[in-house]
């Protein structure tokens, strides 16, 4: 099953990315322009840090994950 959450630029990004590593499946950051970052990748994580320093780039972005296990890990960031 697929789950999407609106990206919140105010989350603790370091903690979030540590939890992404615990996910069984890939987790994606998706911009409104259609760009996708696979967040298990160190390069994508670096790019996400850069994006978060420019909030206009993360406006209306989504986090997409797959599976109930991964949703449970990430849910607290989006409640």
N, CA, C and O atoms as a Tripos MOL2 file, in Angstrom:
@<TRIPOS>MOLECULE
protein
  316   315    79     0     0
PROTEIN
NO_CHARGES

@<TRIPOS>ATOM
      1 N           0.8380   -1.1750    0.0000 N.3       1 UNK1
      2 CA          0.0000    0.0000    0.0000 C.3       1 UNK1
      3 C           0.8870    1.2430    0.0000 C.2       1 UNK1
      4 O           1.9610    1.2560    0.6030 O.2       1 UNK1
      5 N           0.4280    2.2690   -0.6750 N.am      2 UNK2
      6 CA          1.1620    3.5230   -0.8200 C.3       2 UNK2
      7 C           0.5510    4.5950    0.0780 C.2       2 UNK2
      8 O          -0.6700    4.6910    0.2000 O.2       2 UNK2
      9 N           1.4140    5.4030    0.7070 N.am      3 UNK3
     10 CA          0.9610    6.4860    1.5850 C.3       3 UNK3
     11 C           1.6870    7.7700    1.1920 C.2       3 UNK3
     12 O           2.8740    7.7520    0.8670 O.2       3 UNK3
     13 N           0.9610    8.8740    1.2260 N.am      4 UNK4
     14 CA          1.5780   10.1790    0.9760 C.3       4 UNK4
     15 C           1.2560   11.1150    2.1310 C.2       4 UNK4
     16 O           0.1750   11.0720    2.7190 O.2       4 UNK4
     17 N           2.2280   11.9570    2.4320 N.am      5 UNK5
     18 CA          2.0870   12.9530    3.4900 C.3       5 UNK5
     19 C           2.5750   14.2860    2.9470 C.2       5 UNK5
     20 O           3.5320   14.3160    2.1730 O.2       5 UNK5
     21 N           1.9440   15.3840    3.3290 N.am      6 UNK6
     22 CA          2.4890   16.6950    2.9330 C.3       6 UNK6
     23 C           3.8020   16.9380    3.6750 C.2       6 UNK6
     24 O           3.8870   16.7260    4.8850 O.2       6 UNK6
     25 N           4.8090   17.3780    2.9550 N.am      7 UNK7
     26 CA          6.1070   17.6410    3.5700 C.3       7 UNK7
     27 C           6.0140   18.8910    4.4300 C.2       7 UNK7
     28 O           5.4650   19.9130    4.0180 O.2       7 UNK7
     29 N           6.5570   18.7860    5.6220 N.am      8 UNK8
     30 CA          6.5510   19.8900    6.5740 C.3       8 UNK8
     31 C           8.0000   20.3060    6.8040 C.2       8 UNK8
     32 O           8.7890   19.5440    7.3630 O.2       8 UNK8
     33 N           8.3370   21.4830    6.3840 N.am      9 UNK9
     34 CA          9.7190   21.9630    6.4690 C.3       9 UNK9
     35 C          10.1670   22.2400    7.9030 C.2       9 UNK9
     36 O          11.3250   22.5920    8.1240 O.2       9 UNK9
     37 N           9.2830   22.0890    8.8670 N.am     10 UNK10
     38 CA          9.6490   22.3780   10.2530 C.3      10 UNK10
     39 C          10.0250   21.1290   11.0470 C.2      10 UNK10
     40 O          10.3300   21.2280   12.2360 O.2      10 UNK10
     41 N          10.0090   19.9550   10.4100 N.am     11 UNK11
     42 CA         10.3750   18.7330   11.1240 C.3      11 UNK11
     43 C          11.8730   18.7190   11.4020 C.2      11 UNK11
     44 O          12.6440   19.4420   10.7710 O.2      11 UNK11
     45 N          12.2650   17.8960   12.3440 N.am     12 UNK12
     46 CA         13.6890   17.6760   12.6180 C.3      12 UNK12
     47 C          14.2100   16.7840   11.4930 C.2      12 UNK12
     48 O          14.0150   15.5680   11.5160 O.2      12 UNK12
     49 N          14.8690   17.3880   10.5150 N.am     13 UNK13
     50 CA         15.2600   16.6730    9.3050 C.3      13 UNK13
     51 C          16.2610   15.5560    9.5940 C.2      13 UNK13
     52 O          16.1770   14.4850    8.9930 O.2      13 UNK13
     53 N          17.1890   15.7870   10.4890 N.am     14 UNK14
     54 CA         18.1770   14.7580   10.8260 C.3      14 UNK14
     55 C          17.4740   13.5300   11.4080 C.2      14 UNK14
     56 O          17.7500   12.4020   10.9980 O.2      14 UNK14
     57 N          16.5860   13.7450   12.3430 N.am     15 UNK15
     58 CA         15.8420   12.6480   12.9590 C.3      15 UNK15
     59 C          14.9600   11.9360   11.9240 C.2      15 UNK15
     60 O          14.8780   10.7080   11.8990 O.2      15 UNK15
     61 N          14.3070   12.7290   11.0770 N.am     16 UNK16
     62 CA         13.4630   12.1700   10.0260 C.3      16 UNK16
     63 C          14.2650   11.2450    9.1160 C.2      16 UNK16
     64 O          13.8310   10.1300    8.8260 O.2      16 UNK16
     65 N          15.4270   11.6980    8.6660 N.am     17 UNK17
     66 CA         16.2360   10.8820    7.7610 C.3      17 UNK17
     67 C          16.7940    9.6410    8.4460 C.2      17 UNK17
     68 O          16.9950    8.6150    7.7960 O.2      17 UNK17
     69 N          17.0460    9.7200    9.7460 N.am     18 UNK18
     70 CA         17.4490    8.5230   10.4920 C.3      18 UNK18
     71 C          16.3150    7.5040   10.5060 C.2      18 UNK18
     72 O          16.5610    6.3030   10.3970 O.2      18 UNK18
     73 N          15.0820    7.9680   10.6380 N.am     19 UNK19
     74 CA         13.9380    7.0670   10.6120 C.3      19 UNK19
     75 C          13.6770    6.5310    9.2080 C.2      19 UNK19
     76 O          13.2200    5.3980    9.0560 O.2      19 UNK19
     77 N          13.9570    7.3200    8.1930 N.am     20 UNK20
     78 CA         13.8160    6.8420    6.8150 C.3      20 UNK20
     79 C          14.7030    5.6130    6.6100 C.2      20 UNK20
     80 O          14.3090    4.6780    5.9120 O.2      20 UNK20
     81 N          15.8920    5.6060    7.2080 N.am     21 UNK21
     82 CA         16.7990    4.4580    7.0880 C.3      21 UNK21
     83 C          16.1880    3.1830    7.6720 C.2      21 UNK21
     84 O          16.5590    2.0790    7.2730 O.2      21 UNK21
     85 N          15.2590    3.3310    8.6120 N.am     22 UNK22
     86 CA         14.6100    2.1750    9.2330 C.3      22 UNK22
     87 C          13.4880    1.6020    8.3680 C.2      22 UNK22
     88 O          12.9840    0.5140    8.6460 O.2      22 UNK22
     89 N          13.1040    2.3180    7.3420 N.am     23 UNK23
     90 CA         12.0010    1.8730    6.4880 C.3      23 UNK23
     91 C          12.4340    0.7030    5.6170 C.2      23 UNK23
     92 O          13.5750    0.6360    5.1600 O.2      23 UNK23
     93 N          11.5070   -0.2120    5.3970 N.am     24 UNK24
     94 CA         11.7760   -1.3970    4.5890 C.3      24 UNK24
     95 C          11.8120   -1.0760    3.1000 C.2      24 UNK24
     96 O          12.5380   -1.7190    2.3420 O.2      24 UNK24
     97 N          11.0350   -0.0900    2.6820 N.am     25 UNK25
     98 CA         10.9160    0.2730    1.2760 C.3      25 UNK25
     99 C          11.4870    1.6690    1.0580 C.2      25 UNK25
    100 O          11.8210    2.3770    2.0090 O.2      25 UNK25
    101 N          11.5900    2.0470   -0.2000 N.am     26 UNK26
    102 CA         12.0900    3.3890   -0.5120 C.3      26 UNK26
    103 C          11.0810    4.4390   -0.0770 C.2      26 UNK26
    104 O           9.8720    4.2170   -0.1310 O.2      26 UNK26
    105 N          11.5890    5.5750    0.3520 N.am     27 UNK27
    106 CA         10.7850    6.7360    0.7220 C.3      27 UNK27
    107 C          11.1970    7.8580   -0.2270 C.2      27 UNK27
    108 O          12.3850    8.0870   -0.4520 O.2      27 UNK27
    109 N          10.2150    8.5470   -0.7760 N.am     28 UNK28
    110 CA         10.4880    9.5860   -1.7640 C.3      28 UNK28
    111 C          10.0360   10.9540   -1.2780 C.2      28 UNK28
    112 O           8.9960   11.0860   -0.6330 O.2      28 UNK28
    113 N          10.8300   11.9700   -1.5950 N.am     29 UNK29
    114 CA         10.4220   13.3650   -1.5090 C.3      29 UNK29
    115 C          10.0220   13.7330   -2.9230 C.2      29 UNK29
    116 O          10.7950   13.5180   -3.8570 O.2      29 UNK29
    117 N           8.8220   14.2870   -3.1000 N.am     30 UNK30
    118 CA          8.3310   14.6400   -4.4310 C.3      30 UNK30
    119 C           7.9340   16.1130   -4.4640 C.2      30 UNK30
    120 O           7.0850   16.5610   -3.6940 O.2      30 UNK30
    121 N           8.5610   16.8480   -5.3620 N.am     31 UNK31
    122 CA          8.2490   18.2770   -5.5020 C.3      31 UNK31
    123 C           7.0020   18.4490   -6.3570 C.2      31 UNK31
    124 O           6.5470   17.5100   -7.0100 O.2      31 UNK31
    125 N           6.4630   19.6440   -6.3440 N.am     32 UNK32
    126 CA          5.2870   19.9350   -7.1650 C.3      32 UNK32
    127 C           5.6410   19.9480   -8.6520 C.2      32 UNK32
    128 O           4.7520   19.8280   -9.4960 O.2      32 UNK32
    129 N           6.9220   20.0910   -8.9820 N.am     33 UNK33
    130 CA          7.3580   20.0780  -10.3830 C.3      33 UNK33
    131 C           7.5470   18.6580  -10.9050 C.2      33 UNK33
    132 O           7.8510   18.4640  -12.0820 O.2      33 UNK33
    133 N           7.3680   17.6610  -10.0320 N.am     34 UNK34
    134 CA          7.5130   16.2710  -10.4520 C.3      34 UNK34
    135 C           8.8720   15.6540  -10.1600 C.2      34 UNK34
    136 O           9.1200   14.5040  -10.5210 O.2      34 UNK34
    137 N           9.7570   16.4090   -9.5090 N.am     35 UNK35
    138 CA         11.0600   15.8500   -9.1360 C.3      35 UNK35
    139 C          10.8800   14.8740   -7.9840 C.2      35 UNK35
    140 O          10.0650   15.1050   -7.0910 O.2      35 UNK35
    141 N          11.6490   13.7720   -8.0020 N.am     36 UNK36
    142 CA         11.5790   12.7710   -6.9390 C.3      36 UNK36
    143 C          12.9820   12.4840   -6.4160 C.2      36 UNK36
    144 O          13.9170   12.2490   -7.1810 O.2      36 UNK36
    145 N          13.0970   12.5110   -5.0990 N.am     37 UNK37
    146 CA         14.3500   12.1480   -4.4470 C.3      37 UNK37
    147 C          14.1270   10.8780   -3.6510 C.2      37 UNK37
    148 O          13.2450   10.8250   -2.7930 O.2      37 UNK37
    149 N          14.9170    9.8600   -3.9270 N.am     38 UNK38
    150 CA         14.8640    8.6100   -3.1680 C.3      38 UNK38
    151 C          15.6960    8.8190   -1.8970 C.2      38 UNK38
    152 O          16.9200    8.9290   -1.9650 O.2      38 UNK38
    153 N          15.0370    8.8730   -0.7550 N.am     39 UNK39
    154 CA         15.6860    9.3420    0.4730 C.3      39 UNK39
    155 C          16.5890    8.3220    1.1510 C.2      39 UNK39
    156 O          17.1760    8.6350    2.1870 O.2      39 UNK39
    157 N          16.7210    7.1280    0.6140 N.am     40 UNK40
    158 CA         17.7390    6.2120    1.1340 C.3      40 UNK40
    159 C          19.1120    6.5810    0.5880 C.2      40 UNK40
    160 O          20.1310    6.1190    1.1020 O.2      40 UNK40
    161 N          19.1430    7.4030   -0.4410 N.am     41 UNK41
    162 CA         20.3850    7.8310   -1.0840 C.3      41 UNK41
    163 C          21.0030    9.0050   -0.3230 C.2      41 UNK41
    164 O          20.3150    9.9720    0.0040 O.2      41 UNK41
    165 N          22.3010    8.9130   -0.0460 N.am     42 UNK42
    166 CA         23.0000    9.9950    0.6480 C.3      42 UNK42
    167 C          22.9890   11.2750   -0.1850 C.2      42 UNK42
    168 O          22.8620   12.3670    0.3710 O.2      42 UNK42
    169 N          23.1180   11.1610   -1.4970 N.am     43 UNK43
    170 CA         23.0810   12.3430   -2.3530 C.3      43 UNK43
    171 C          21.7110   13.0110   -2.2930 C.2      43 UNK43
    172 O          21.6250   14.2370   -2.2160 O.2      43 UNK43
    173 N          20.6510   12.2290   -2.3260 N.am     44 UNK44
    174 CA         19.2970   12.7790   -2.2290 C.3      44 UNK44
    175 C          19.0680   13.4450   -0.8830 C.2      44 UNK44
    176 O          18.3880   14.4690   -0.8070 O.2      44 UNK44
    177 N          19.6250   12.8810    0.1780 N.am     45 UNK45
    178 CA         19.4920   13.4880    1.5000 C.3      45 UNK45
    179 C          20.1950   14.8400    1.5350 C.2      45 UNK45
    180 O          19.6770   15.7960    2.1120 O.2      45 UNK45
    181 N          21.3540   14.9210    0.9290 N.am     46 UNK46
    182 CA         22.0850   16.1860    0.8500 C.3      46 UNK46
    183 C          21.2630   17.2270    0.0870 C.2      46 UNK46
    184 O          21.1740   18.3830    0.5010 O.2      46 UNK46
    185 N          20.6690   16.8110   -1.0180 N.am     47 UNK47
    186 CA         19.8290   17.7130   -1.8070 C.3      47 UNK47
    187 C          18.6340   18.1710   -0.9820 C.2      47 UNK47
    188 O          18.2630   19.3430   -1.0390 O.2      47 UNK47
    189 N          18.0260   17.2670   -0.2170 N.am     48 UNK48
    190 CA         16.8850   17.6340    0.6270 C.3      48 UNK48
    191 C          17.2860   18.6810    1.6650 C.2      48 UNK48
    192 O          16.5250   19.6150    1.9190 O.2      48 UNK48
    193 N          18.4700   18.5410    2.2670 N.am     49 UNK49
    194 CA         18.9470   19.5630    3.1980 C.3      49 UNK49
    195 C          19.0320   20.9220    2.5040 C.2      49 UNK49
    196 O          18.6570   21.9420    3.0820 O.2      49 UNK49
    197 N          19.5200   20.9340    1.2790 N.am     50 UNK50
    198 CA         19.6170   22.1780    0.5160 C.3      50 UNK50
    199 C          18.2420   22.7700    0.2400 C.2      50 UNK50
    200 O          18.0430   23.9800    0.3480 O.2      50 UNK50
    201 N          17.3000   21.9090   -0.1170 N.am     51 UNK51
    202 CA         15.9270   22.3540   -0.3910 C.3      51 UNK51
    203 C          15.3060   22.9670    0.8580 C.2      51 UNK51
    204 O          14.6050   23.9760    0.7780 O.2      51 UNK51
    205 N          15.5610   22.3620    1.9980 N.am     52 UNK52
    206 CA         14.9560   22.8610    3.2420 C.3      52 UNK52
    207 C          15.4910   24.2320    3.6350 C.2      52 UNK52
    208 O          14.8470   24.9540    4.3960 O.2      52 UNK52
    209 N          16.6550   24.5930    3.1270 N.am     53 UNK53
    210 CA         17.1940   25.9330    3.3800 C.3      53 UNK53
    211 C          16.5480   26.9870    2.4950 C.2      53 UNK53
    212 O          16.7930   28.1810    2.6640 O.2      53 UNK53
    213 N          15.7230   26.5450    1.5490 N.am     54 UNK54
    214 CA         14.9780   27.4460    0.6640 C.3      54 UNK54
    215 C          13.5160   26.9800    0.6780 C.2      54 UNK54
    216 O          13.0880   26.2710   -0.2330 O.2      54 UNK54
    217 N          12.7560   27.3670    1.6880 N.am     55 UNK55
    218 CA         11.4030   26.8350    1.8920 C.3      55 UNK55
    219 C          10.4740   26.9280    0.6840 C.2      55 UNK55
    220 O           9.5730   26.1010    0.5460 O.2      55 UNK55
    221 N          10.6680   27.8960   -0.1790 N.am     56 UNK56
    222 CA          9.8040   28.0030   -1.3500 C.3      56 UNK56
    223 C           9.9470   26.7770   -2.2550 C.2      56 UNK56
    224 O           9.0300   26.4610   -3.0140 O.2      56 UNK56
    225 N          11.0820   26.0860   -2.1810 N.am     57 UNK57
    226 CA         11.2880   24.8960   -3.0130 C.3      57 UNK57
    227 C          10.5510   23.6750   -2.4780 C.2      57 UNK57
    228 O          10.2810   22.7330   -3.2230 O.2      57 UNK57
    229 N          10.2260   23.6890   -1.1900 N.am     58 UNK58
    230 CA          9.5400   22.5340   -0.6100 C.3      58 UNK58
    231 C           8.0450   22.7670   -0.4130 C.2      58 UNK58
    232 O           7.3450   21.8970    0.1050 O.2      58 UNK58
    233 N           7.5540   23.9350   -0.8210 N.am     59 UNK59
    234 CA          6.1240   24.2240   -0.6740 C.3      59 UNK59
    235 C           5.3070   23.2140   -1.4700 C.2      59 UNK59
    236 O           5.5830   22.9550   -2.6410 O.2      59 UNK59
    237 N           4.3080   22.6540   -0.8200 N.am     60 UNK60
    238 CA          3.3830   21.6850   -1.4190 C.3      60 UNK60
    239 C           4.0360   20.3690   -1.8400 C.2      60 UNK60
    240 O           3.4480   19.6070   -2.6080 O.2      60 UNK60
    241 N           5.2330   20.0970   -1.3520 N.am     61 UNK61
    242 CA          5.9010   18.8350   -1.6590 C.3      61 UNK61
    243 C           5.2760   17.7030   -0.8420 C.2      61 UNK61
    244 O           4.5700   17.9340    0.1400 O.2      61 UNK61
    245 N           5.5560   16.4820   -1.2740 N.am     62 UNK62
    246 CA          5.0070   15.2990   -0.6100 C.3      62 UNK62
    247 C           6.1200   14.3410   -0.2130 C.2      62 UNK62
    248 O           7.1950   14.3180   -0.8130 O.2      62 UNK62
    249 N           5.8340   13.5570    0.8080 N.am     63 UNK63
    250 CA          6.6410   12.3900    1.1400 C.3      63 UNK63
    251 C           5.7900   11.1770    0.7880 C.2      63 UNK63
    252 O           4.6360   11.0740    1.2050 O.2      63 UNK63
    253 N           6.3660   10.2640    0.0210 N.am     64 UNK64
    254 CA          5.6470    9.0560   -0.3900 C.3      64 UNK64
    255 C           6.3960    7.8360    0.1430 C.2      64 UNK64
    256 O           7.6030    7.6970   -0.0490 O.2      64 UNK64
    257 N           5.6530    6.9580    0.8160 N.am     65 UNK65
    258 CA          6.2450    5.7280    1.3170 C.3      65 UNK65
    259 C           5.3180    4.5600    0.9850 C.2      65 UNK65
    260 O           4.1850    4.7530    0.5430 O.2      65 UNK65
    261 N           5.8150    3.3650    1.2040 N.am     66 UNK66
    262 CA          5.0800    2.1620    0.8280 C.3      66 UNK66
    263 C           5.0960    1.1760    1.9860 C.2      66 UNK66
    264 O           6.1420    0.9080    2.5780 O.2      66 UNK66
    265 N           3.9320    0.6450    2.2960 N.am     67 UNK67
    266 CA          3.8280   -0.3740    3.3290 C.3      67 UNK67
    267 C           3.4540    0.1850    4.6890 C.2      67 UNK67
    268 O           3.8480    1.2900    5.0620 O.2      67 UNK67
    269 N           2.6970   -0.5940    5.4080 N.am     68 UNK68
    270 CA          2.2110   -0.1950    6.7340 C.3      68 UNK68
    271 C           3.3680    0.0390    7.7090 C.2      68 UNK68
    272 O           3.3240    0.9770    8.5050 O.2      68 UNK68
    273 N           4.3960   -0.8000    7.6510 N.am     69 UNK69
    274 CA          5.5500   -0.6620    8.5440 C.3      69 UNK69
    275 C           6.1980    0.7170    8.3790 C.2      69 UNK69
    276 O           6.4920    1.3940    9.3640 O.2      69 UNK69
    277 N           6.4150    1.1220    7.1330 N.am     70 UNK70
    278 CA          7.0530    2.4120    6.8700 C.3      70 UNK70
    279 C           6.1420    3.5690    7.2650 C.2      70 UNK70
    280 O           6.6100    4.5830    7.7830 O.2      70 UNK70
    281 N           4.8420    3.4180    7.0210 N.am     71 UNK71
    282 CA          3.8890    4.4620    7.4230 C.3      71 UNK71
    283 C           3.9440    4.6700    8.9280 C.2      71 UNK71
    284 O           3.9360    5.8090    9.3940 O.2      71 UNK71
    285 N           3.9990    3.5970    9.6870 N.am     72 UNK72
    286 CA          4.0490    3.7000   11.1430 C.3      72 UNK72
    287 C           5.3050    4.4290   11.6110 C.2      72 UNK72
    288 O           5.2540    5.2090   12.5620 O.2      72 UNK72
    289 N           6.4180    4.1790   10.9530 N.am     73 UNK73
    290 CA          7.6770    4.8340   11.3260 C.3      73 UNK73
    291 C           7.6030    6.3420   11.0880 C.2      73 UNK73
    292 O           8.0900    7.1280   11.9010 O.2      73 UNK73
    293 N           7.0000    6.7350    9.9840 N.am     74 UNK74
    294 CA          7.0250    8.1440    9.5640 C.3      74 UNK74
    295 C           5.8210    8.9600    9.9900 C.2      74 UNK74
    296 O           5.8620   10.1890    9.9270 O.2      74 UNK74
    297 N           4.7560    8.3130   10.4190 N.am     75 UNK75
    298 CA          3.5040    8.9920   10.6990 C.3      75 UNK75
    299 C           3.6340   10.1410   11.6910 C.2      75 UNK75
    300 O           2.9830   11.1720   11.5190 O.2      75 UNK75
    301 N           4.4450    9.9910   12.7070 N.am     76 UNK76
    302 CA          4.5480   11.0270   13.7420 C.3      76 UNK76
    303 C           5.0610   12.3590   13.1960 C.2      76 UNK76
    304 O           4.8240   13.4000   13.8090 O.2      76 UNK76
    305 N           5.7500   12.3480   12.0720 N.am     77 UNK77
    306 CA          6.2460   13.5970   11.4790 C.3      77 UNK77
    307 C           5.1640   14.3870   10.7660 C.2      77 UNK77
    308 O           5.3580   15.5580   10.4370 O.2      77 UNK77
    309 N           4.0270   13.7500   10.5260 N.am     78 UNK78
    310 CA          3.0030   14.3800    9.6830 C.3      78 UNK78
    311 C           1.6550   14.5210   10.3750 C.2      78 UNK78
    312 O           0.6620   14.8560    9.7290 O.2      78 UNK78
    313 N           1.6050   14.2720   11.6720 N.am     79 UNK79
    314 CA          0.3600   14.4280   12.4070 C.3      79 UNK79
    315 C           0.2210   15.8480   12.9240 C.2      79 UNK79
    316 O          -0.7730   16.1730   13.5740 O.2      79 UNK79
@<TRIPOS>BOND
     1     1     2 1
     2     2     3 1
     3     3     4 2
     4     3     5 am
     5     5     6 1
     6     6     7 1
     7     7     8 2
     8     7     9 am
     9     9    10 1
    10    10    11 1
    11    11    12 2
    12    11    13 am
    13    13    14 1
    14    14    15 1
    15    15    16 2
    16    15    17 am
    17    17    18 1
    18    18    19 1
    19    19    20 2
    20    19    21 am
    21    21    22 1
    22    22    23 1
    23    23    24 2
    24    23    25 am
    25    25    26 1
    26    26    27 1
    27    27    28 2
    28    27    29 am
    29    29    30 1
    30    30    31 1
    31    31    32 2
    32    31    33 am
    33    33    34 1
    34    34    35 1
    35    35    36 2
    36    35    37 am
    37    37    38 1
    38    38    39 1
    39    39    40 2
    40    39    41 am
    41    41    42 1
    42    42    43 1
    43    43    44 2
    44    43    45 am
    45    45    46 1
    46    46    47 1
    47    47    48 2
    48    47    49 am
    49    49    50 1
    50    50    51 1
    51    51    52 2
    52    51    53 am
    53    53    54 1
    54    54    55 1
    55    55    56 2
    56    55    57 am
    57    57    58 1
    58    58    59 1
    59    59    60 2
    60    59    61 am
    61    61    62 1
    62    62    63 1
    63    63    64 2
    64    63    65 am
    65    65    66 1
    66    66    67 1
    67    67    68 2
    68    67    69 am
    69    69    70 1
    70    70    71 1
    71    71    72 2
    72    71    73 am
    73    73    74 1
    74    74    75 1
    75    75    76 2
    76    75    77 am
    77    77    78 1
    78    78    79 1
    79    79    80 2
    80    79    81 am
    81    81    82 1
    82    82    83 1
    83    83    84 2
    84    83    85 am
    85    85    86 1
    86    86    87 1
    87    87    88 2
    88    87    89 am
    89    89    90 1
    90    90    91 1
    91    91    92 2
    92    91    93 am
    93    93    94 1
    94    94    95 1
    95    95    96 2
    96    95    97 am
    97    97    98 1
    98    98    99 1
    99    99   100 2
   100    99   101 am
   101   101   102 1
   102   102   103 1
   103   103   104 2
   104   103   105 am
   105   105   106 1
   106   106   107 1
   107   107   108 2
   108   107   109 am
   109   109   110 1
   110   110   111 1
   111   111   112 2
   112   111   113 am
   113   113   114 1
   114   114   115 1
   115   115   116 2
   116   115   117 am
   117   117   118 1
   118   118   119 1
   119   119   120 2
   120   119   121 am
   121   121   122 1
   122   122   123 1
   123   123   124 2
   124   123   125 am
   125   125   126 1
   126   126   127 1
   127   127   128 2
   128   127   129 am
   129   129   130 1
   130   130   131 1
   131   131   132 2
   132   131   133 am
   133   133   134 1
   134   134   135 1
   135   135   136 2
   136   135   137 am
   137   137   138 1
   138   138   139 1
   139   139   140 2
   140   139   141 am
   141   141   142 1
   142   142   143 1
   143   143   144 2
   144   143   145 am
   145   145   146 1
   146   146   147 1
   147   147   148 2
   148   147   149 am
   149   149   150 1
   150   150   151 1
   151   151   152 2
   152   151   153 am
   153   153   154 1
   154   154   155 1
   155   155   156 2
   156   155   157 am
   157   157   158 1
   158   158   159 1
   159   159   160 2
   160   159   161 am
   161   161   162 1
   162   162   163 1
   163   163   164 2
   164   163   165 am
   165   165   166 1
   166   166   167 1
   167   167   168 2
   168   167   169 am
   169   169   170 1
   170   170   171 1
   171   171   172 2
   172   171   173 am
   173   173   174 1
   174   174   175 1
   175   175   176 2
   176   175   177 am
   177   177   178 1
   178   178   179 1
   179   179   180 2
   180   179   181 am
   181   181   182 1
   182   182   183 1
   183   183   184 2
   184   183   185 am
   185   185   186 1
   186   186   187 1
   187   187   188 2
   188   187   189 am
   189   189   190 1
   190   190   191 1
   191   191   192 2
   192   191   193 am
   193   193   194 1
   194   194   195 1
   195   195   196 2
   196   195   197 am
   197   197   198 1
   198   198   199 1
   199   199   200 2
   200   199   201 am
   201   201   202 1
   202   202   203 1
   203   203   204 2
   204   203   205 am
   205   205   206 1
   206   206   207 1
   207   207   208 2
   208   207   209 am
   209   209   210 1
   210   210   211 1
   211   211   212 2
   212   211   213 am
   213   213   214 1
   214   214   215 1
   215   215   216 2
   216   215   217 am
   217   217   218 1
   218   218   219 1
   219   219   220 2
   220   219   221 am
   221   221   222 1
   222   222   223 1
   223   223   224 2
   224   223   225 am
   225   225   226 1
   226   226   227 1
   227   227   228 2
   228   227   229 am
   229   229   230 1
   230   230   231 1
   231   231   232 2
   232   231   233 am
   233   233   234 1
   234   234   235 1
   235   235   236 2
   236   235   237 am
   237   237   238 1
   238   238   239 1
   239   239   240 2
   240   239   241 am
   241   241   242 1
   242   242   243 1
   243   243   244 2
   244   243   245 am
   245   245   246 1
   246   246   247 1
   247   247   248 2
   248   247   249 am
   249   249   250 1
   250   250   251 1
   251   251   252 2
   252   251   253 am
   253   253   254 1
   254   254   255 1
   255   255   256 2
   256   255   257 am
   257   257   258 1
   258   258   259 1
   259   259   260 2
   260   259   261 am
   261   261   262 1
   262   262   263 1
   263   263   264 2
   264   263   265 am
   265   265   266 1
   266   266   267 1
   267   267   268 2
   268   267   269 am
   269   269   270 1
   270   270   271 1
   271   271   272 2
   272   271   273 am
   273   273   274 1
   274   274   275 1
   275   275   276 2
   276   275   277 am
   277   277   278 1
   278   278   279 1
   279   279   280 2
   280   279   281 am
   281   281   282 1
   282   282   283 1
   283   283   284 2
   284   283   285 am
   285   285   286 1
   286   286   287 1
   287   287   288 2
   288   287   289 am
   289   289   290 1
   290   290   291 1
   291   291   292 2
   292   291   293 am
   293   293   294 1
   294   294   295 1
   295   295   296 2
   296   295   297 am
   297   297   298 1
   298   298   299 1
   299   299   300 2
   300   299   301 am
   301   301   302 1
   302   302   303 1
   303   303   304 2
   304   303   305 am
   305   305   306 1
   306   306   307 1
   307   307   308 2
   308   307   309 am
   309   309   310 1
   310   310   311 1
   311   311   312 2
   312   311   313 am
   313   313   314 1
   314   314   315 1
   315   315   316 2
@<TRIPOS>SUBSTRUCTURE
     1 UNK1         2 RESIDUE 1 A UNK
     2 UNK2         6 RESIDUE 1 A UNK
     3 UNK3        10 RESIDUE 1 A UNK
     4 UNK4        14 RESIDUE 1 A UNK
     5 UNK5        18 RESIDUE 1 A UNK
     6 UNK6        22 RESIDUE 1 A UNK
     7 UNK7        26 RESIDUE 1 A UNK
     8 UNK8        30 RESIDUE 1 A UNK
     9 UNK9        34 RESIDUE 1 A UNK
    10 UNK10       38 RESIDUE 1 A UNK
    11 UNK11       42 RESIDUE 1 A UNK
    12 UNK12       46 RESIDUE 1 A UNK
    13 UNK13       50 RESIDUE 1 A UNK
    14 UNK14       54 RESIDUE 1 A UNK
    15 UNK15       58 RESIDUE 1 A UNK
    16 UNK16       62 RESIDUE 1 A UNK
    17 UNK17       66 RESIDUE 1 A UNK
    18 UNK18       70 RESIDUE 1 A UNK
    19 UNK19       74 RESIDUE 1 A UNK
    20 UNK20       78 RESIDUE 1 A UNK
    21 UNK21       82 RESIDUE 1 A UNK
    22 UNK22       86 RESIDUE 1 A UNK
    23 UNK23       90 RESIDUE 1 A UNK
    24 UNK24       94 RESIDUE 1 A UNK
    25 UNK25       98 RESIDUE 1 A UNK
    26 UNK26      102 RESIDUE 1 A UNK
    27 UNK27      106 RESIDUE 1 A UNK
    28 UNK28      110 RESIDUE 1 A UNK
    29 UNK29      114 RESIDUE 1 A UNK
    30 UNK30      118 RESIDUE 1 A UNK
    31 UNK31      122 RESIDUE 1 A UNK
    32 UNK32      126 RESIDUE 1 A UNK
    33 UNK33      130 RESIDUE 1 A UNK
    34 UNK34      134 RESIDUE 1 A UNK
    35 UNK35      138 RESIDUE 1 A UNK
    36 UNK36      142 RESIDUE 1 A UNK
    37 UNK37      146 RESIDUE 1 A UNK
    38 UNK38      150 RESIDUE 1 A UNK
    39 UNK39      154 RESIDUE 1 A UNK
    40 UNK40      158 RESIDUE 1 A UNK
    41 UNK41      162 RESIDUE 1 A UNK
    42 UNK42      166 RESIDUE 1 A UNK
    43 UNK43      170 RESIDUE 1 A UNK
    44 UNK44      174 RESIDUE 1 A UNK
    45 UNK45      178 RESIDUE 1 A UNK
    46 UNK46      182 RESIDUE 1 A UNK
    47 UNK47      186 RESIDUE 1 A UNK
    48 UNK48      190 RESIDUE 1 A UNK
    49 UNK49      194 RESIDUE 1 A UNK
    50 UNK50      198 RESIDUE 1 A UNK
    51 UNK51      202 RESIDUE 1 A UNK
    52 UNK52      206 RESIDUE 1 A UNK
    53 UNK53      210 RESIDUE 1 A UNK
    54 UNK54      214 RESIDUE 1 A UNK
    55 UNK55      218 RESIDUE 1 A UNK
    56 UNK56      222 RESIDUE 1 A UNK
    57 UNK57      226 RESIDUE 1 A UNK
    58 UNK58      230 RESIDUE 1 A UNK
    59 UNK59      234 RESIDUE 1 A UNK
    60 UNK60      238 RESIDUE 1 A UNK
    61 UNK61      242 RESIDUE 1 A UNK
    62 UNK62      246 RESIDUE 1 A UNK
    63 UNK63      250 RESIDUE 1 A UNK
    64 UNK64      254 RESIDUE 1 A UNK
    65 UNK65      258 RESIDUE 1 A UNK
    66 UNK66      262 RESIDUE 1 A UNK
    67 UNK67      266 RESIDUE 1 A UNK
    68 UNK68      270 RESIDUE 1 A UNK
    69 UNK69      274 RESIDUE 1 A UNK
    70 UNK70      278 RESIDUE 1 A UNK
    71 UNK71      282 RESIDUE 1 A UNK
    72 UNK72      286 RESIDUE 1 A UNK
    73 UNK73      290 RESIDUE 1 A UNK
    74 UNK74      294 RESIDUE 1 A UNK
    75 UNK75      298 RESIDUE 1 A UNK
    76 UNK76      302 RESIDUE 1 A UNK
    77 UNK77      306 RESIDUE 1 A UNK
    78 UNK78      310 RESIDUE 1 A UNK
    79 UNK79      314 RESIDUE 1 A UNK
